[in-house]
Amino acid sequence: MAIKKLEVTQAPYIHGTAWMERANCKGNTLLMFPKEHKDITYIAKARSICKECTVRTQCLEYALQYPPADMHGVWAGLTSRQLAAEQRLRKIKPSKPTLAQMWSN
C-alpha cells in the first residue's frame, strides 16, 4: 500500500497562534534552535528583532503558558530563565503540559 503524501498549503495553527504569522522572527529557526548548544550569541540578535516586533505582547503571553524549560530560544526578547522569572513575578503557573507530560501516555 502506498502512503499518500499530504501537501500542506498553510502552517497548522494551534488555537490562538495566528499572530505568529506576523512575528518578525517568522522563519528564522536559528533564533529558536541555534547551531551550537553553548553558543549564546544569537540572543542579542534575537532581542534586536523582538524589540521592533508588533506581536511581542502576544509572544510573551504565549510563552508564559508553558514551562520555561520547554521554551528554547528567545520569546518576546526573553530567554527561558527570564521567562521563569517573569512567571514568578506575575505569579503565573504554566497552564500547558510539559513535553514529558505530552509524550508520557
Stockholm file with secondary structure:
# STOCKHOLM 1.0

chainA/1-105         MAIKKLEVTQAPYIHGTAWMERANCKGNTLLMFPKEHKDITYIAKARSICKECTVRTQCLEYALQYPPADMHGVWAGLTSRQLAAEQRLRKIKPSKPTLAQMWSN
#=GR chainA/1-105 SS CCCCCCCCSSCCCCTTCGGGGGCTTTTCGGGTSCSSTTCCTHHHHHHHHHHTCTTHHHHHHHHTTSCGGGCCSCBTTBCHHHHHHHHHHHTCCCCSCCHHHHHCC
#=GC SS_cons         CCCCCCCCSSCCCCTTCGGGGGCTTTTCGGGTSCSSTTCCTHHHHHHHHHHTCTTHHHHHHHHTTSCGGGCCSCBTTBCHHHHHHHHHHHTCCCCSCCHHHHHCC
//
